[in-house]
Amino acid sequence: MHHHGRCGHRYSGMGYGHYNKHFGRGNNGGFRVPVNVLKTDNSYEIYVIAPDRTKEDFKISLTGNELKISYQMKEESEGTKNWIRNEFQKASFERSFFVNEAIIDAANIKAKYQNGILKVTLPIVPGSEKPAQEIFVA
């Protein structure tokens, strides 16, 4: 069970992790959608902060141990808008997470989009997590 971060750090004991993959379009050449992950007694909850979209806009897939959450920006046909100030931009993104099938109940993963936040719930298989082991420092 690994969590792969920007610096390649690995934290054991987690039923998920992220590969730190992303892509996007925008004025800065890329976009990284913010993600929060919460561990509860019964699940891991991934919160993708992505306002001004619809639930149909998201694609969520599980292939092997990789959970992908993505959004592909649709071309707008409204023409060029004359924004006075434009700090919020929608952009395509993809985030990938490592899912440990021994801990996560993949058949019961659920997703809900509400108030601009996509919540993906990954239930933990009861009794699958081992307690943390303390290591004595000599």
PyRosetta script that sets phi, psi and omega in degrees:
from pyrosetta import init, pose_from_sequence

init()
pose = pose_from_sequence("MHHHGRCGHRYSGMGYGHYNKHFGRGNNGGFRVPVNVLKTDNSYEIYVIAPDRTKEDFKISLTGNELKISYQMKEESEGTKNWIRNEFQKASFERSFFVNEAIIDAANIKAKYQNGILKVTLPIVPGSEKPAQEIFVA")
pose.set_psi(1, 118.4)
pose.set_omega(1, -175.2)
pose.set_phi(2, -134.7)
pose.set_psi(2, 147.9)
pose.set_omega(2, 173.3)
pose.set_phi(3, -115.8)
pose.set_psi(3, 112.6)
pose.set_omega(3, -178.2)
pose.set_phi(4, -98.9)
pose.set_psi(4, 112.5)
pose.set_omega(4, -179.4)
pose.set_phi(5, -102.8)
pose.set_psi(5, -171.3)
pose.set_omega(5, -176.5)
pose.set_phi(6, -58.0)
pose.set_psi(6, -36.5)
pose.set_omega(6, -176.3)
pose.set_phi(7, -97.2)
pose.set_psi(7, 7.3)
pose.set_omega(7, 179.1)
pose.set_phi(8, 77.8)
pose.set_psi(8, 16.3)
pose.set_omega(8, 178.3)
pose.set_phi(9, -65.6)
pose.set_psi(9, 148.2)
pose.set_omega(9, 177.3)
pose.set_phi(10, -124.1)
pose.set_psi(10, 132.8)
pose.set_omega(10, 178.2)
pose.set_phi(11, -121.0)
pose.set_psi(11, 118.5)
pose.set_omega(11, -178.2)
pose.set_phi(12, -82.7)
pose.set_psi(12, 167.5)
pose.set_omega(12, 176.4)
pose.set_phi(13, 87.5)
pose.set_psi(13, 4.9)
pose.set_omega(13, -178.6)
pose.set_phi(14, -105.0)
pose.set_psi(14, 144.9)
pose.set_omega(14, 179.4)
pose.set_phi(15, -87.5)
pose.set_psi(15, 1.1)
pose.set_omega(15, 180.0)
pose.set_phi(16, -146.9)
pose.set_psi(16, 171.6)
pose.set_omega(16, 173.0)
pose.set_phi(17, -169.0)
pose.set_psi(17, 170.9)
pose.set_omega(17, 176.7)
pose.set_phi(18, -124.8)
pose.set_psi(18, 147.8)
pose.set_omega(18, -179.1)
pose.set_phi(19, -86.2)
pose.set_psi(19, -8.2)
pose.set_omega(19, 178.1)
pose.set_phi(20, 65.7)
pose.set_psi(20, 31.2)
pose.set_omega(20, 176.7)
pose.set_phi(21, -91.2)
pose.set_psi(21, 141.1)
pose.set_omega(21, 173.2)
pose.set_phi(22, -160.1)
pose.set_psi(22, 157.4)
pose.set_omega(22, 173.4)
pose.set_phi(23, -148.5)
pose.set_psi(23, 164.5)
pose.set_omega(23, 179.2)
pose.set_phi(24, -179.2)
pose.set_psi(24, 175.6)
pose.set_omega(24, 177.3)
pose.set_phi(25, -130.2)
pose.set_psi(25, 147.1)
pose.set_omega(25, 179.5)
pose.set_phi(26, 168.4)
pose.set_psi(26, 179.5)
pose.set_omega(26, -178.0)
pose.set_phi(27, -64.4)
pose.set_psi(27, -27.0)
pose.set_omega(27, -178.6)
pose.set_phi(28, -93.0)
pose.set_psi(28, 4.7)
pose.set_omega(28, 176.6)
pose.set_phi(29, 86.6)
pose.set_psi(29, -5.1)
pose.set_omega(29, 179.0)
pose.set_phi(30, -167.6)
pose.set_psi(30, 162.7)
pose.set_omega(30, -177.8)
pose.set_phi(31, -145.0)
pose.set_psi(31, 135.1)
pose.set_omega(31, 177.1)
pose.set_phi(32, -125.1)
pose.set_psi(32, 111.0)
pose.set_omega(32, -179.6)
pose.set_phi(33, -73.6)
pose.set_psi(33, 135.5)
pose.set_omega(33, 179.7)
pose.set_phi(34, -69.3)
pose.set_psi(34, 142.4)
pose.set_omega(34, 179.9)
pose.set_phi(35, -134.6)
pose.set_psi(35, 134.0)
pose.set_omega(35, 171.9)
pose.set_phi(36, -115.8)
pose.set_psi(36, 143.9)
pose.set_omega(36, 178.1)
pose.set_phi(37, -126.5)
pose.set_psi(37, 128.6)
pose.set_omega(37, -179.0)
pose.set_phi(38, -119.0)
pose.set_psi(38, 134.3)
pose.set_omega(38, 173.7)
pose.set_phi(39, -104.9)
pose.set_psi(39, 124.4)
pose.set_omega(39, 174.7)
pose.set_phi(40, -108.1)
pose.set_psi(40, -177.9)
pose.set_omega(40, 178.1)
pose.set_phi(41, -64.4)
pose.set_psi(41, -28.1)
pose.set_omega(41, -172.7)
pose.set_phi(42, -114.6)
pose.set_psi(42, -7.6)
pose.set_omega(42, -174.2)
pose.set_phi(43, -163.5)
pose.set_psi(43, 168.4)
pose.set_omega(43, 164.8)
pose.set_phi(44, -105.2)
pose.set_psi(44, 139.1)
pose.set_omega(44, 179.1)
pose.set_phi(45, -122.6)
pose.set_psi(45, 122.1)
pose.set_omega(45, 178.6)
pose.set_phi(46, -102.1)
pose.set_psi(46, 124.3)
pose.set_omega(46, 178.5)
pose.set_phi(47, -110.9)
pose.set_psi(47, 114.9)
pose.set_omega(47, 178.5)
pose.set_phi(48, -102.2)
pose.set_psi(48, 117.7)
pose.set_omega(48, -177.4)
pose.set_phi(49, -85.9)
pose.set_psi(49, 103.2)
pose.set_omega(49, -173.4)
pose.set_phi(50, -146.7)
pose.set_psi(50, 76.8)
pose.set_omega(50, -177.6)
pose.set_phi(51, -72.1)
pose.set_psi(51, 164.8)
pose.set_omega(51, 174.0)
pose.set_phi(52, 63.8)
pose.set_psi(52, 40.9)
pose.set_omega(52, 175.0)
pose.set_phi(53, -132.8)
pose.set_psi(53, 176.4)
pose.set_omega(53, 173.5)
pose.set_phi(54, -117.6)
pose.set_psi(54, 161.6)
pose.set_omega(54, -178.4)
pose.set_phi(55, -60.8)
pose.set_psi(55, -28.4)
pose.set_omega(55, 179.2)
pose.set_phi(56, -71.2)
pose.set_psi(56, -16.6)
pose.set_omega(56, -178.8)
pose.set_phi(57, -71.5)
pose.set_psi(57, -22.9)
pose.set_omega(57, -173.2)
pose.set_phi(58, -91.1)
pose.set_psi(58, 146.5)
pose.set_omega(58, 171.9)
pose.set_phi(59, -121.1)
pose.set_psi(59, 123.8)
pose.set_omega(59, 179.6)
pose.set_phi(60, -124.2)
pose.set_psi(60, 127.0)
pose.set_omega(60, -179.5)
pose.set_phi(61, -141.2)
pose.set_psi(61, 151.4)
pose.set_omega(61, 176.0)
pose.set_phi(62, -123.0)
pose.set_psi(62, 116.0)
pose.set_omega(62, 178.0)
pose.set_phi(63, -124.1)
pose.set_psi(63, 111.5)
pose.set_omega(63, -175.5)
pose.set_phi(64, 61.5)
pose.set_psi(64, -122.1)
pose.set_omega(64, 179.6)
pose.set_phi(65, -97.8)
pose.set_psi(65, 8.7)
pose.set_omega(65, -175.4)
pose.set_phi(66, -110.3)
pose.set_psi(66, 117.4)
pose.set_omega(66, 174.5)
pose.set_phi(67, -96.5)
pose.set_psi(67, 122.4)
pose.set_omega(67, 179.2)
pose.set_phi(68, -113.2)
pose.set_psi(68, 134.7)
pose.set_omega(68, 174.2)
pose.set_phi(69, -122.8)
pose.set_psi(69, 123.5)
pose.set_omega(69, -176.8)
pose.set_phi(70, -142.5)
pose.set_psi(70, 163.0)
pose.set_omega(70, 176.6)
pose.set_phi(71, -143.6)
pose.set_psi(71, 128.7)
pose.set_omega(71, 177.9)
pose.set_phi(72, -108.3)
pose.set_psi(72, 118.8)
pose.set_omega(72, -178.7)
pose.set_phi(73, -63.3)
pose.set_psi(73, 131.9)
pose.set_omega(73, 176.1)
pose.set_phi(74, -90.2)
pose.set_psi(74, 144.8)
pose.set_omega(74, 177.3)
pose.set_phi(75, -68.3)
pose.set_psi(75, 130.7)
pose.set_omega(75, 178.8)
pose.set_phi(76, -87.4)
pose.set_psi(76, 136.5)
pose.set_omega(76, -178.5)
pose.set_phi(77, -101.3)
pose.set_psi(77, 14.4)
pose.set_omega(77, -177.9)
pose.set_phi(78, -80.0)
pose.set_psi(78, -6.4)
pose.set_omega(78, -177.9)
pose.set_phi(79, 84.4)
pose.set_psi(79, -173.2)
pose.set_omega(79, -178.8)
pose.set_phi(80, -80.5)
pose.set_psi(80, 128.3)
pose.set_omega(80, 178.6)
pose.set_phi(81, -95.6)
pose.set_psi(81, 149.8)
pose.set_omega(81, -179.1)
pose.set_phi(82, -97.4)
pose.set_psi(82, 70.1)
pose.set_omega(82, -178.9)
pose.set_phi(83, -67.4)
pose.set_psi(83, 136.6)
pose.set_omega(83, 172.6)
pose.set_phi(84, -82.8)
pose.set_psi(84, -40.1)
pose.set_omega(84, 175.6)
pose.set_phi(85, -144.8)
pose.set_psi(85, 133.9)
pose.set_omega(85, -176.1)
pose.set_phi(86, -139.4)
pose.set_psi(86, 86.7)
pose.set_omega(86, -178.5)
pose.set_phi(87, -94.8)
pose.set_psi(87, -22.9)
pose.set_omega(87, 179.3)
pose.set_phi(88, -100.6)
pose.set_psi(88, 126.7)
pose.set_omega(88, 177.4)
pose.set_phi(89, -132.5)
pose.set_psi(89, 136.0)
pose.set_omega(89, 172.7)
pose.set_phi(90, -86.1)
pose.set_psi(90, 144.4)
pose.set_omega(90, 178.7)
pose.set_phi(91, -151.8)
pose.set_psi(91, 158.8)
pose.set_omega(91, 175.4)
pose.set_phi(92, -67.0)
pose.set_psi(92, 150.4)
pose.set_omega(92, 175.9)
pose.set_phi(93, -154.5)
pose.set_psi(93, 161.8)
pose.set_omega(93, 171.4)
pose.set_phi(94, -146.1)
pose.set_psi(94, 131.1)
pose.set_omega(94, 174.9)
pose.set_phi(95, -124.9)
pose.set_psi(95, 139.0)
pose.set_omega(95, -179.3)
pose.set_phi(96, -122.3)
pose.set_psi(96, 142.2)
pose.set_omega(96, -177.9)
pose.set_phi(97, -131.9)
pose.set_psi(97, 140.5)
pose.set_omega(97, 174.3)
pose.set_phi(98, -81.5)
pose.set_psi(98, 129.2)
pose.set_omega(98, 179.8)
pose.set_phi(99, -119.2)
pose.set_psi(99, 121.8)
pose.set_omega(99, 177.9)
pose.set_phi(100, -84.4)
pose.set_psi(100, 109.7)
pose.set_omega(100, -176.1)
pose.set_phi(101, -64.5)
pose.set_psi(101, -20.1)
pose.set_omega(101, 178.3)
pose.set_phi(102, -74.6)
pose.set_psi(102, -20.2)
pose.set_omega(102, -177.2)
pose.set_phi(103, -109.5)
pose.set_psi(103, -36.2)
pose.set_omega(103, -175.2)
pose.set_phi(104, -94.8)
pose.set_psi(104, 134.2)
pose.set_omega(104, 175.5)
pose.set_phi(105, -83.8)
pose.set_psi(105, 86.4)
pose.set_omega(105, -172.6)
pose.set_phi(106, -60.3)
pose.set_psi(106, -32.2)
pose.set_omega(106, -178.2)
pose.set_phi(107, -68.2)
pose.set_psi(107, -17.1)
pose.set_omega(107, -176.8)
pose.set_phi(108, -116.1)
pose.set_psi(108, 21.2)
pose.set_omega(108, 174.9)
pose.set_phi(109, -66.3)
pose.set_psi(109, 135.2)
pose.set_omega(109, -178.3)
pose.set_phi(110, -127.1)
pose.set_psi(110, 153.8)
pose.set_omega(110, 176.9)
pose.set_phi(111, -137.4)
pose.set_psi(111, 143.4)
pose.set_omega(111, 177.7)
pose.set_phi(112, -144.7)
pose.set_psi(112, 136.3)
pose.set_omega(112, 177.8)
pose.set_phi(113, -112.5)
pose.set_psi(113, 120.7)
pose.set_omega(113, -178.2)
pose.set_phi(114, -150.6)
pose.set_psi(114, 134.9)
pose.set_omega(114, 176.7)
pose.set_phi(115, 52.7)
pose.set_psi(115, 39.1)
pose.set_omega(115, 175.4)
pose.set_phi(116, 82.0)
pose.set_psi(116, 7.5)
pose.set_omega(116, -179.3)
pose.set_phi(117, -126.0)
pose.set_psi(117, 126.1)
pose.set_omega(117, 174.1)
pose.set_phi(118, -91.2)
pose.set_psi(118, 121.9)
pose.set_omega(118, 179.5)
pose.set_phi(119, -110.8)
pose.set_psi(119, 120.1)
pose.set_omega(119, 177.0)
pose.set_phi(120, -111.6)
pose.set_psi(120, 121.4)
pose.set_omega(120, -177.6)
pose.set_phi(121, -105.5)
pose.set_psi(121, 124.4)
pose.set_omega(121, 179.1)
pose.set_phi(122, -112.3)
pose.set_psi(122, 101.8)
pose.set_omega(122, -177.7)
pose.set_phi(123, -66.4)
pose.set_psi(123, 143.3)
pose.set_omega(123, 177.3)
pose.set_phi(124, -90.5)
pose.set_psi(124, 133.5)
pose.set_omega(124, 175.8)
pose.set_phi(125, -66.9)
pose.set_psi(125, 123.3)
pose.set_omega(125, -178.1)
pose.set_phi(126, -55.9)
pose.set_psi(126, 133.5)
pose.set_omega(126, 178.0)
pose.set_phi(127, 78.2)
pose.set_psi(127, 4.8)
pose.set_omega(127, -175.8)
pose.set_phi(128, -85.8)
pose.set_psi(128, -22.4)
pose.set_omega(128, -178.1)
pose.set_phi(129, -87.9)
pose.set_psi(129, 133.2)
pose.set_omega(129, 176.7)
pose.set_phi(130, -87.6)
pose.set_psi(130, 144.2)
pose.set_omega(130, 177.9)
pose.set_phi(131, -66.8)
pose.set_psi(131, 153.1)
pose.set_omega(131, 179.4)
pose.set_phi(132, -61.9)
pose.set_psi(132, 142.0)
pose.set_omega(132, 179.0)
pose.set_phi(133, -106.9)
pose.set_psi(133, 124.7)
pose.set_omega(133, 177.6)
pose.set_phi(134, -81.3)
pose.set_psi(134, 140.2)
pose.set_omega(134, 179.6)
pose.set_phi(135, -109.6)
pose.set_psi(135, 124.5)
pose.set_omega(135, 179.2)
pose.set_phi(136, -74.8)
pose.set_psi(136, 131.1)
pose.set_omega(136, 177.5)
pose.set_phi(137, -96.2)
pose.set_psi(137, 119.6)
pose.set_omega(137, -178.1)
pose.set_phi(138, -85.7)
pose.dump_pdb("model.pdb")
